[in-house]
Amino acid sequence: MPQLDVPGGSLYFETDGEPGTPPLLLIHAGVATLRMWDAQIAALAEHHYVVRYDTRGFGQTVSTATPFSDVLDAVAVIDHLGLASVTVIGASRGGRIALDLALDAPDRVRAVAVVCSNPSGFEGESTVLEKALFDELDDLEASQQWEKLLRREVDLWDFGPLRKQEDLDPVFVARAYELALENIEHGTVQAVPIPVEPPAFGRVDAITVPALVTIGRFDISEMLQAYEYLLATLPFASGHVFESAAHLPSVEVPEKFERVLLDWLGEHAL
């Protein structure tokens, strides 16, 4: 099992494809693990060297309750594999890490794809319903009801606040819960991320590499607002809305997501 020792932890990572082909770094969402990209790996690895890892507090990565930098962890993975620079693809909190990486280590990033994410420091407006659902999540975390917390996070994020589970593909529903519950053992050990200063919000216009910004139509309000902000602010951005998905299009509409991503990579010779 490939592990990379870093101060205060050990990062689990996987690679697919041939070293020497264009490298991709995939960073998962906070409601999943690196397994969220499984459906796309075969197609991506056909012409790319695909790297993905579990961030601290997720999946098979081991961490202690010590301060750490998500950006430095990403750089550590890149360095460990001897890669000069990568196209980084991040979902949700993984997208925030991707944008922070592009700003704080620009020489290591060839291009950036952001999936249903917002830049660090971005504060959008939530609906009354969303605020109530977030309050419920806070209460579950405070009472350490880890399994119920993870399930309710899936209900809010993966299904979207305006959709009901019973109206969705049961295969997707089962997979969404499975991905989230892989993180249950991390509930009692909270790694402490050091925020990027200054945050990415307000300075993403300094990212001058090609960018892809995507969103699911049924995602929460803040992510929909962040999509519009990033699309308008990143100098070389193109966008795509997945009309039948919420927060995890790579899992909910995997074929559509794969085609959008491959087309963008091909368009920019990445």
N, C-alpha and C positions, 0 to 999 in steps of 0.2 A: 504494500500500500504506500504510494508516494506521499511523503510528508516533508515539509520544509520547516525546519526549526527557525523561529524568529523570537526576539525577546518577549517573554511572557506567553508563548504559545507555539503551536505546531500546525502549519497550514496544510490541509489536504488538497491535492490538486490532481488533475488528469490531463493527459495530452492525447490528441488524435491527429492523424495525418502525418505528412513527411516533414521533418525538420528541413529548413531551407526554402520551403514554400512560404508565401506571404502569411505572417502570423496574426492570429486573432486572439484577443483576451476577452473571455466572457465572464461577466460578474453578475451573479444572481440577485433576485429580489429578496426582500426581507420576509416574505411569506413562503419561501421555498429554499432550495439548496441548488448546488450545481446541476442536479438532476433535471431542473426545469428546462434545460436545453437539449435533453436527450433526443427529441424528435428531429432536431436540425443537425446533429453532429455528423451523420453520414454524408449529407450533401455538402456541408461546409468543409469537411476534411478531404473531400475529393481534390480540391485545389488549394487548400490552406493547411497551415499547422495550427491546430485549434487547442488553446489552453483555457482551462477553466478551474476555478478553485472555490472552496467553501470559505467565506469570510468568517471572521471571529464571531463566535456565538451561534454558528450554524453548521449543520451537517456533520461531517467527520473531522472538522477542524477542532483542535483542542486549545483552549485558552484559559487564562486565569483572570481574576478581577483586577487587572492592572491597566493603566493607560496605554493606548497604542494609537498608531496612525493608519487609517485605511489606505491612504496614498502610499505610505512607506511599505505596507504589506504588498500592495500591487507591484510596486517597483521591485521588491524582493523576489517575487515570483518571476518577473521579467528577467531580472539579473541571473537568477538561478538557472534559467533555461538558456542563457547566453543570447538573449534577443536584444537588438539595438533599439527597436521601436516596434509598436504593435498598433493594429486597429482595435480599439477597445469598444466592446458592446456591453452596455449595462442596463439592467431592468430595475425600475423603482429605486431603492437605495443604492443598487449597483450602478444605476445611471448617475446618481449624485457623485459616487466615487469616481466614475469615468470622467465627469466634467471637472472635478477637483484635480484629478490626475493630469488632464489636458492643460490645466492652468498652472499647476505647480511643478510639473515635469514635462513641459511641452516637447522637449527633444525626444521623449519616449513614445509619443503618440502620433501616428500617421493620420488617423481619422477617428471619429467618435460617433457611435450610434446610441441613442438614448431611447429607452422603451418605457413609456408610462412613468415618467420620472419628473422631478423638479430639481433645480440647482440648490445647493446648500445655501441657506439664508432666505430662501423664497417663502413667503407667507401668503397663501391665497385665502379666499373666503369660502367657508363651509356653509352648507344649508343647515336648517334647524334639525332635520333628521340626522345628518352626518354628525353634528355636534353631540347629539344624544347617543349615537352609536359609539363615538370615540370616548365619551364619558363611561359607557359600559365597559369598554376595553380597559380603561384606567382602573376601574373598580376590580375587574378580574385579575389584573396584574398585582394590585395592592394586596389582594387576598390570596395570591399565589395559586390560583386555579388554572394551572398551565395548559392542560388539555382543552378546557372550555375556552380559554383565551385564544389559543391557536385556531380553534374551530370558528370562533366568532370573527377573528381576523380574516379568515377565508371568506366568510359570509359577506363581510363588508367590502374587502378589496377584490377578491377574485370573482365574486358573483356580481358585485356592484350594489350600491344602496337602493337602486330602483328595480332590481330584478329578484325573482324568487328562485330558490334552488330547484323546485319541482318543475320549473319551466326550462331548465338547462339540460344539456346532454349529460346523462348520468355517468358516462365514462369520464368526461371532464370533471364533474363534481367529485368523483372518487379520487381522481388523480390530484386535484387541488388539495383535498384534505390530506392525502398521503404525503405530498411534498411538504406541507406545513408541519405535520406531526413528526417528521424526521428531526425536527429541532427541539422536541419536548425535553430532552435531557439537558438542554442548555439553560433551562429556566432559572435554576438556582445559582448559576455562575454567570454573572453579568460582566462581560468585558467592557472596558470604559474607553470609547472612541474619543480621541482628541479632535475637536472641530477645527476645520481649516479656517485660518484667519489671514486676510479677510475672507468671508464666504464667497462662493462663486456668483451669487446673485449680485448684479451690478457690474460684473466684469467679464461675463461670458463673451462679450464682443471681442475679447482678446484671443479667442480660439479661432484661428484662421485656417484650420484644416477642414476637409470635408466633414459634414455632419448630417446624420439622419435622425430625425425626431419623429417618434411614433406615439400613438395613443389609442386606447380602446374607447369607443363611443360611450360605453356604460361605466367608465371609471369615475372616481369621485371628483367633486368640483375642483379641488385644488390642482389635481393633475391635469384636468382639462385646461385650466387657466395657465398652468406652467407650460403646457404644450404650445399655446399661442405665444407666450412670452419668448420661449426658446426659438421658435420658428421665426419670430420677428427680429430677434437679437443676434443669434449666431450668424456671422457673416456669410457662410457658405453652407446653409442648411436647406435640406429638402424635407418635406413632411409627408406622413401618411396616417390616415385614420382607419382603424379596423372597426368597421361598422357593427359587427356582431360580437364584439369582445369587450371585456372590462380591463382588468389590470394585468392579466397574464396572457397576451395574445399568442406567445410562443407555445403555450399549452392548450389554449382554447381553440385557436384556429391555426394549428401548426403549419399546414401546407401554405396558407396565405402568408403567414409570417415569413416562412422560408423563402418564398418567391420575392417578397419585397426586399428582404435583406440581401439575397443573392443578386438581384437586379442592381441595387445600390452599390454593392461591392464591385460588380462588373463595370458599371458606369464610370467609376473612379479608378479602375485598374488596381484595386486593392487586394 
